[in-house]
Amino acid sequence: KKWKCILKCDDFETSLMSFEKLDRASPDLWPEQLPGVAEFAASCKNPITNSPPKWMAELESEDIEMLKELGSLTTANLMEKVKGLQNLAYQLGLEESREMTRGKFLNILERPKK
């Protein structure tokens, strides 16, 4: 009985084999799942280059220093920095709301009558 099971299992696996040839070159058949991944992967194939990556070309020295600073933070320090930025964004939102209310009361934002 063991031999019959093995033969039947092999026949079953063989029947599941597909010999279909798929043309993977077509972008219509195989669209890029995540935009930009193929470009990123191509840029990583040759890591030894003299020119900086495209995204770094527009950065100023202050931006690069900020990236280095953020990269050197521990997880806890980075989370603290994120919380500080969230608090700052909240405070700016409150200030903007006050200024918009003030503008409304002073009729600064009123549309001209036609």
Chimera marker file (.cmm) of the C-alpha trace (Angstrom):
<marker_set name="trace">
<marker id="1" x="0.000" y="0.000" z="0.000" r="1" g="1" b="0" radius="0.5"/>
<marker id="2" x="2.888" y="2.356" z="0.711" r="1" g="1" b="0" radius="0.5"/>
<marker id="3" x="4.197" y="2.022" z="-2.852" r="1" g="1" b="0" radius="0.5"/>
<marker id="4" x="0.801" y="2.724" z="-4.334" r="1" g="1" b="0" radius="0.5"/>
<marker id="5" x="0.505" y="5.906" z="-2.259" r="1" g="1" b="0" radius="0.5"/>
<marker id="6" x="3.931" y="7.077" z="-3.329" r="1" g="1" b="0" radius="0.5"/>
<marker id="7" x="3.154" y="6.400" z="-6.983" r="1" g="1" b="0" radius="0.5"/>
<marker id="8" x="-0.219" y="8.120" z="-6.715" r="1" g="1" b="0" radius="0.5"/>
<marker id="9" x="1.344" y="11.135" z="-4.935" r="1" g="1" b="0" radius="0.5"/>
<marker id="10" x="4.000" y="11.418" z="-7.649" r="1" g="1" b="0" radius="0.5"/>
<marker id="11" x="1.319" y="11.206" z="-10.344" r="1" g="1" b="0" radius="0.5"/>
<marker id="12" x="-0.665" y="13.884" z="-8.541" r="1" g="1" b="0" radius="0.5"/>
<marker id="13" x="2.353" y="16.215" z="-8.332" r="1" g="1" b="0" radius="0.5"/>
<marker id="14" x="3.126" y="15.603" z="-11.995" r="1" g="1" b="0" radius="0.5"/>
<marker id="15" x="-0.452" y="16.448" z="-12.944" r="1" g="1" b="0" radius="0.5"/>
<marker id="16" x="-0.093" y="19.801" z="-11.167" r="1" g="1" b="0" radius="0.5"/>
<marker id="17" x="2.943" y="20.837" z="-13.224" r="1" g="1" b="0" radius="0.5"/>
<marker id="18" x="2.364" y="23.681" z="-15.646" r="1" g="1" b="0" radius="0.5"/>
<marker id="19" x="4.463" y="24.011" z="-18.767" r="1" g="1" b="0" radius="0.5"/>
<marker id="20" x="2.949" y="27.316" z="-19.795" r="1" g="1" b="0" radius="0.5"/>
<marker id="21" x="5.471" y="29.930" z="-20.925" r="1" g="1" b="0" radius="0.5"/>
<marker id="22" x="4.698" y="33.389" z="-19.615" r="1" g="1" b="0" radius="0.5"/>
<marker id="23" x="6.076" y="36.483" z="-21.304" r="1" g="1" b="0" radius="0.5"/>
<marker id="24" x="7.312" y="38.526" z="-18.353" r="1" g="1" b="0" radius="0.5"/>
<marker id="25" x="8.606" y="41.336" z="-20.564" r="1" g="1" b="0" radius="0.5"/>
<marker id="26" x="5.169" y="42.865" z="-21.072" r="1" g="1" b="0" radius="0.5"/>
<marker id="27" x="4.404" y="45.729" z="-18.658" r="1" g="1" b="0" radius="0.5"/>
<marker id="28" x="0.692" y="45.170" z="-19.269" r="1" g="1" b="0" radius="0.5"/>
<marker id="29" x="0.858" y="41.587" z="-18.057" r="1" g="1" b="0" radius="0.5"/>
<marker id="30" x="3.222" y="42.291" z="-15.165" r="1" g="1" b="0" radius="0.5"/>
<marker id="31" x="2.682" y="45.857" z="-13.915" r="1" g="1" b="0" radius="0.5"/>
<marker id="32" x="5.040" y="47.182" z="-11.282" r="1" g="1" b="0" radius="0.5"/>
<marker id="33" x="3.497" y="46.412" z="-7.876" r="1" g="1" b="0" radius="0.5"/>
<marker id="34" x="5.114" y="49.313" z="-6.030" r="1" g="1" b="0" radius="0.5"/>
<marker id="35" x="5.982" y="52.367" z="-8.105" r="1" g="1" b="0" radius="0.5"/>
<marker id="36" x="9.676" y="53.172" z="-8.009" r="1" g="1" b="0" radius="0.5"/>
<marker id="37" x="10.868" y="49.791" z="-6.705" r="1" g="1" b="0" radius="0.5"/>
<marker id="38" x="12.348" y="48.693" z="-10.030" r="1" g="1" b="0" radius="0.5"/>
<marker id="39" x="14.224" y="51.998" z="-10.362" r="1" g="1" b="0" radius="0.5"/>
<marker id="40" x="15.507" y="51.706" z="-6.791" r="1" g="1" b="0" radius="0.5"/>
<marker id="41" x="16.621" y="48.110" z="-7.333" r="1" g="1" b="0" radius="0.5"/>
<marker id="42" x="18.453" y="49.119" z="-10.511" r="1" g="1" b="0" radius="0.5"/>
<marker id="43" x="20.267" y="51.881" z="-8.642" r="1" g="1" b="0" radius="0.5"/>
<marker id="44" x="21.363" y="49.410" z="-5.947" r="1" g="1" b="0" radius="0.5"/>
<marker id="45" x="22.962" y="47.013" z="-8.432" r="1" g="1" b="0" radius="0.5"/>
<marker id="46" x="25.955" y="49.308" z="-8.843" r="1" g="1" b="0" radius="0.5"/>
<marker id="47" x="26.541" y="50.706" z="-5.341" r="1" g="1" b="0" radius="0.5"/>
<marker id="48" x="29.947" y="52.177" z="-6.197" r="1" g="1" b="0" radius="0.5"/>
<marker id="49" x="29.219" y="55.512" z="-7.850" r="1" g="1" b="0" radius="0.5"/>
<marker id="50" x="30.793" y="58.917" z="-7.575" r="1" g="1" b="0" radius="0.5"/>
<marker id="51" x="27.574" y="60.895" z="-7.914" r="1" g="1" b="0" radius="0.5"/>
<marker id="52" x="25.022" y="61.112" z="-5.095" r="1" g="1" b="0" radius="0.5"/>
<marker id="53" x="21.533" y="59.630" z="-5.565" r="1" g="1" b="0" radius="0.5"/>
<marker id="54" x="18.881" y="61.750" z="-7.298" r="1" g="1" b="0" radius="0.5"/>
<marker id="55" x="17.022" y="62.471" z="-4.074" r="1" g="1" b="0" radius="0.5"/>
<marker id="56" x="20.170" y="63.856" z="-2.434" r="1" g="1" b="0" radius="0.5"/>
<marker id="57" x="20.954" y="66.245" z="-5.297" r="1" g="1" b="0" radius="0.5"/>
<marker id="58" x="18.410" y="68.807" z="-4.062" r="1" g="1" b="0" radius="0.5"/>
<marker id="59" x="19.442" y="68.647" z="-0.397" r="1" g="1" b="0" radius="0.5"/>
<marker id="60" x="21.332" y="71.475" z="1.208" r="1" g="1" b="0" radius="0.5"/>
<marker id="61" x="24.051" y="70.991" z="3.817" r="1" g="1" b="0" radius="0.5"/>
<marker id="62" x="21.563" y="71.775" z="6.620" r="1" g="1" b="0" radius="0.5"/>
<marker id="63" x="19.282" y="69.000" z="5.355" r="1" g="1" b="0" radius="0.5"/>
<marker id="64" x="22.144" y="66.505" z="5.283" r="1" g="1" b="0" radius="0.5"/>
<marker id="65" x="23.164" y="67.465" z="8.826" r="1" g="1" b="0" radius="0.5"/>
<marker id="66" x="19.551" y="66.962" z="9.967" r="1" g="1" b="0" radius="0.5"/>
<marker id="67" x="19.494" y="63.505" z="8.332" r="1" g="1" b="0" radius="0.5"/>
<marker id="68" x="22.737" y="62.560" z="10.077" r="1" g="1" b="0" radius="0.5"/>
<marker id="69" x="21.375" y="63.825" z="13.400" r="1" g="1" b="0" radius="0.5"/>
<marker id="70" x="18.120" y="61.890" z="13.036" r="1" g="1" b="0" radius="0.5"/>
<marker id="71" x="20.014" y="58.787" z="11.924" r="1" g="1" b="0" radius="0.5"/>
<marker id="72" x="22.165" y="58.851" z="15.052" r="1" g="1" b="0" radius="0.5"/>
<marker id="73" x="19.195" y="58.994" z="17.463" r="1" g="1" b="0" radius="0.5"/>
<marker id="74" x="18.085" y="55.967" z="19.431" r="1" g="1" b="0" radius="0.5"/>
<marker id="75" x="14.549" y="54.688" z="18.958" r="1" g="1" b="0" radius="0.5"/>
<marker id="76" x="13.371" y="56.360" z="22.163" r="1" g="1" b="0" radius="0.5"/>
<marker id="77" x="14.991" y="59.678" z="21.218" r="1" g="1" b="0" radius="0.5"/>
<marker id="78" x="13.523" y="59.488" z="17.729" r="1" g="1" b="0" radius="0.5"/>
<marker id="79" x="10.044" y="58.847" z="19.168" r="1" g="1" b="0" radius="0.5"/>
<marker id="80" x="10.517" y="61.844" z="21.467" r="1" g="1" b="0" radius="0.5"/>
<marker id="81" x="11.456" y="63.974" z="18.440" r="1" g="1" b="0" radius="0.5"/>
<marker id="82" x="8.342" y="62.785" z="16.576" r="1" g="1" b="0" radius="0.5"/>
<marker id="83" x="6.138" y="63.605" z="19.580" r="1" g="1" b="0" radius="0.5"/>
<marker id="84" x="7.685" y="67.078" z="19.722" r="1" g="1" b="0" radius="0.5"/>
<marker id="85" x="6.909" y="67.605" z="16.023" r="1" g="1" b="0" radius="0.5"/>
<marker id="86" x="3.326" y="66.422" z="16.554" r="1" g="1" b="0" radius="0.5"/>
<marker id="87" x="2.915" y="68.854" z="19.455" r="1" g="1" b="0" radius="0.5"/>
<marker id="88" x="4.358" y="71.676" z="17.347" r="1" g="1" b="0" radius="0.5"/>
<marker id="89" x="1.963" y="70.868" z="14.496" r="1" g="1" b="0" radius="0.5"/>
<marker id="90" x="-0.953" y="70.878" z="16.956" r="1" g="1" b="0" radius="0.5"/>
<marker id="91" x="0.104" y="74.254" z="18.390" r="1" g="1" b="0" radius="0.5"/>
<marker id="92" x="0.423" y="75.713" z="14.888" r="1" g="1" b="0" radius="0.5"/>
<marker id="93" x="-3.062" y="74.417" z="14.074" r="1" g="1" b="0" radius="0.5"/>
<marker id="94" x="-4.468" y="76.136" z="17.166" r="1" g="1" b="0" radius="0.5"/>
<marker id="95" x="-2.713" y="79.371" z="16.275" r="1" g="1" b="0" radius="0.5"/>
<marker id="96" x="-3.997" y="79.211" z="12.698" r="1" g="1" b="0" radius="0.5"/>
<marker id="97" x="-7.525" y="78.602" z="13.988" r="1" g="1" b="0" radius="0.5"/>
<marker id="98" x="-7.288" y="81.674" z="16.242" r="1" g="1" b="0" radius="0.5"/>
<marker id="99" x="-6.004" y="83.808" z="13.372" r="1" g="1" b="0" radius="0.5"/>
<marker id="100" x="-8.758" y="82.600" z="11.040" r="1" g="1" b="0" radius="0.5"/>
<marker id="101" x="-11.385" y="83.384" z="13.691" r="1" g="1" b="0" radius="0.5"/>
<marker id="102" x="-9.836" y="86.806" z="14.193" r="1" g="1" b="0" radius="0.5"/>
<marker id="103" x="-9.903" y="87.433" z="10.433" r="1" g="1" b="0" radius="0.5"/>
<marker id="104" x="-13.538" y="86.381" z="10.313" r="1" g="1" b="0" radius="0.5"/>
<marker id="105" x="-14.490" y="88.855" z="13.070" r="1" g="1" b="0" radius="0.5"/>
<marker id="106" x="-12.540" y="91.648" z="11.367" r="1" g="1" b="0" radius="0.5"/>
<marker id="107" x="-14.251" y="90.809" z="8.032" r="1" g="1" b="0" radius="0.5"/>
<marker id="108" x="-10.860" y="90.378" z="6.356" r="1" g="1" b="0" radius="0.5"/>
<marker id="109" x="-11.940" y="87.185" z="4.633" r="1" g="1" b="0" radius="0.5"/>
<marker id="110" x="-15.256" y="88.501" z="3.341" r="1" g="1" b="0" radius="0.5"/>
<marker id="111" x="-15.831" y="88.265" z="-0.401" r="1" g="1" b="0" radius="0.5"/>
<marker id="112" x="-16.579" y="91.504" z="-2.235" r="1" g="1" b="0" radius="0.5"/>
<marker id="113" x="-20.265" y="91.978" z="-3.009" r="1" g="1" b="0" radius="0.5"/>
<marker id="114" x="-21.197" y="91.856" z="-6.671" r="1" g="1" b="0" radius="0.5"/>
<link id1="1" id2="2" r="1" g="1" b="0" radius="0.2"/>
<link id1="2" id2="3" r="1" g="1" b="0" radius="0.2"/>
<link id1="3" id2="4" r="1" g="1" b="0" radius="0.2"/>
<link id1="4" id2="5" r="1" g="1" b="0" radius="0.2"/>
<link id1="5" id2="6" r="1" g="1" b="0" radius="0.2"/>
<link id1="6" id2="7" r="1" g="1" b="0" radius="0.2"/>
<link id1="7" id2="8" r="1" g="1" b="0" radius="0.2"/>
<link id1="8" id2="9" r="1" g="1" b="0" radius="0.2"/>
<link id1="9" id2="10" r="1" g="1" b="0" radius="0.2"/>
<link id1="10" id2="11" r="1" g="1" b="0" radius="0.2"/>
<link id1="11" id2="12" r="1" g="1" b="0" radius="0.2"/>
<link id1="12" id2="13" r="1" g="1" b="0" radius="0.2"/>
<link id1="13" id2="14" r="1" g="1" b="0" radius="0.2"/>
<link id1="14" id2="15" r="1" g="1" b="0" radius="0.2"/>
<link id1="15" id2="16" r="1" g="1" b="0" radius="0.2"/>
<link id1="16" id2="17" r="1" g="1" b="0" radius="0.2"/>
<link id1="17" id2="18" r="1" g="1" b="0" radius="0.2"/>
<link id1="18" id2="19" r="1" g="1" b="0" radius="0.2"/>
<link id1="19" id2="20" r="1" g="1" b="0" radius="0.2"/>
<link id1="20" id2="21" r="1" g="1" b="0" radius="0.2"/>
<link id1="21" id2="22" r="1" g="1" b="0" radius="0.2"/>
<link id1="22" id2="23" r="1" g="1" b="0" radius="0.2"/>
<link id1="23" id2="24" r="1" g="1" b="0" radius="0.2"/>
<link id1="24" id2="25" r="1" g="1" b="0" radius="0.2"/>
<link id1="25" id2="26" r="1" g="1" b="0" radius="0.2"/>
<link id1="26" id2="27" r="1" g="1" b="0" radius="0.2"/>
<link id1="27" id2="28" r="1" g="1" b="0" radius="0.2"/>
<link id1="28" id2="29" r="1" g="1" b="0" radius="0.2"/>
<link id1="29" id2="30" r="1" g="1" b="0" radius="0.2"/>
<link id1="30" id2="31" r="1" g="1" b="0" radius="0.2"/>
<link id1="31" id2="32" r="1" g="1" b="0" radius="0.2"/>
<link id1="32" id2="33" r="1" g="1" b="0" radius="0.2"/>
<link id1="33" id2="34" r="1" g="1" b="0" radius="0.2"/>
<link id1="34" id2="35" r="1" g="1" b="0" radius="0.2"/>
<link id1="35" id2="36" r="1" g="1" b="0" radius="0.2"/>
<link id1="36" id2="37" r="1" g="1" b="0" radius="0.2"/>
<link id1="37" id2="38" r="1" g="1" b="0" radius="0.2"/>
<link id1="38" id2="39" r="1" g="1" b="0" radius="0.2"/>
<link id1="39" id2="40" r="1" g="1" b="0" radius="0.2"/>
<link id1="40" id2="41" r="1" g="1" b="0" radius="0.2"/>
<link id1="41" id2="42" r="1" g="1" b="0" radius="0.2"/>
<link id1="42" id2="43" r="1" g="1" b="0" radius="0.2"/>
<link id1="43" id2="44" r="1" g="1" b="0" radius="0.2"/>
<link id1="44" id2="45" r="1" g="1" b="0" radius="0.2"/>
<link id1="45" id2="46" r="1" g="1" b="0" radius="0.2"/>
<link id1="46" id2="47" r="1" g="1" b="0" radius="0.2"/>
<link id1="47" id2="48" r="1" g="1" b="0" radius="0.2"/>
<link id1="48" id2="49" r="1" g="1" b="0" radius="0.2"/>
<link id1="49" id2="50" r="1" g="1" b="0" radius="0.2"/>
<link id1="50" id2="51" r="1" g="1" b="0" radius="0.2"/>
<link id1="51" id2="52" r="1" g="1" b="0" radius="0.2"/>
<link id1="52" id2="53" r="1" g="1" b="0" radius="0.2"/>
<link id1="53" id2="54" r="1" g="1" b="0" radius="0.2"/>
<link id1="54" id2="55" r="1" g="1" b="0" radius="0.2"/>
<link id1="55" id2="56" r="1" g="1" b="0" radius="0.2"/>
<link id1="56" id2="57" r="1" g="1" b="0" radius="0.2"/>
<link id1="57" id2="58" r="1" g="1" b="0" radius="0.2"/>
<link id1="58" id2="59" r="1" g="1" b="0" radius="0.2"/>
<link id1="59" id2="60" r="1" g="1" b="0" radius="0.2"/>
<link id1="60" id2="61" r="1" g="1" b="0" radius="0.2"/>
<link id1="61" id2="62" r="1" g="1" b="0" radius="0.2"/>
<link id1="62" id2="63" r="1" g="1" b="0" radius="0.2"/>
<link id1="63" id2="64" r="1" g="1" b="0" radius="0.2"/>
<link id1="64" id2="65" r="1" g="1" b="0" radius="0.2"/>
<link id1="65" id2="66" r="1" g="1" b="0" radius="0.2"/>
<link id1="66" id2="67" r="1" g="1" b="0" radius="0.2"/>
<link id1="67" id2="68" r="1" g="1" b="0" radius="0.2"/>
<link id1="68" id2="69" r="1" g="1" b="0" radius="0.2"/>
<link id1="69" id2="70" r="1" g="1" b="0" radius="0.2"/>
<link id1="70" id2="71" r="1" g="1" b="0" radius="0.2"/>
<link id1="71" id2="72" r="1" g="1" b="0" radius="0.2"/>
<link id1="72" id2="73" r="1" g="1" b="0" radius="0.2"/>
<link id1="73" id2="74" r="1" g="1" b="0" radius="0.2"/>
<link id1="74" id2="75" r="1" g="1" b="0" radius="0.2"/>
<link id1="75" id2="76" r="1" g="1" b="0" radius="0.2"/>
<link id1="76" id2="77" r="1" g="1" b="0" radius="0.2"/>
<link id1="77" id2="78" r="1" g="1" b="0" radius="0.2"/>
<link id1="78" id2="79" r="1" g="1" b="0" radius="0.2"/>
<link id1="79" id2="80" r="1" g="1" b="0" radius="0.2"/>
<link id1="80" id2="81" r="1" g="1" b="0" radius="0.2"/>
<link id1="81" id2="82" r="1" g="1" b="0" radius="0.2"/>
<link id1="82" id2="83" r="1" g="1" b="0" radius="0.2"/>
<link id1="83" id2="84" r="1" g="1" b="0" radius="0.2"/>
<link id1="84" id2="85" r="1" g="1" b="0" radius="0.2"/>
<link id1="85" id2="86" r="1" g="1" b="0" radius="0.2"/>
<link id1="86" id2="87" r="1" g="1" b="0" radius="0.2"/>
<link id1="87" id2="88" r="1" g="1" b="0" radius="0.2"/>
<link id1="88" id2="89" r="1" g="1" b="0" radius="0.2"/>
<link id1="89" id2="90" r="1" g="1" b="0" radius="0.2"/>
<link id1="90" id2="91" r="1" g="1" b="0" radius="0.2"/>
<link id1="91" id2="92" r="1" g="1" b="0" radius="0.2"/>
<link id1="92" id2="93" r="1" g="1" b="0" radius="0.2"/>
<link id1="93" id2="94" r="1" g="1" b="0" radius="0.2"/>
<link id1="94" id2="95" r="1" g="1" b="0" radius="0.2"/>
<link id1="95" id2="96" r="1" g="1" b="0" radius="0.2"/>
<link id1="96" id2="97" r="1" g="1" b="0" radius="0.2"/>
<link id1="97" id2="98" r="1" g="1" b="0" radius="0.2"/>
<link id1="98" id2="99" r="1" g="1" b="0" radius="0.2"/>
<link id1="99" id2="100" r="1" g="1" b="0" radius="0.2"/>
<link id1="100" id2="101" r="1" g="1" b="0" radius="0.2"/>
<link id1="101" id2="102" r="1" g="1" b="0" radius="0.2"/>
<link id1="102" id2="103" r="1" g="1" b="0" radius="0.2"/>
<link id1="103" id2="104" r="1" g="1" b="0" radius="0.2"/>
<link id1="104" id2="105" r="1" g="1" b="0" radius="0.2"/>
<link id1="105" id2="106" r="1" g="1" b="0" radius="0.2"/>
<link id1="106" id2="107" r="1" g="1" b="0" radius="0.2"/>
<link id1="107" id2="108" r="1" g="1" b="0" radius="0.2"/>
<link id1="108" id2="109" r="1" g="1" b="0" radius="0.2"/>
<link id1="109" id2="110" r="1" g="1" b="0" radius="0.2"/>
<link id1="110" id2="111" r="1" g="1" b="0" radius="0.2"/>
<link id1="111" id2="112" r="1" g="1" b="0" radius="0.2"/>
<link id1="112" id2="113" r="1" g="1" b="0" radius="0.2"/>
<link id1="113" id2="114" r="1" g="1" b="0" radius="0.2"/>
</marker_set>
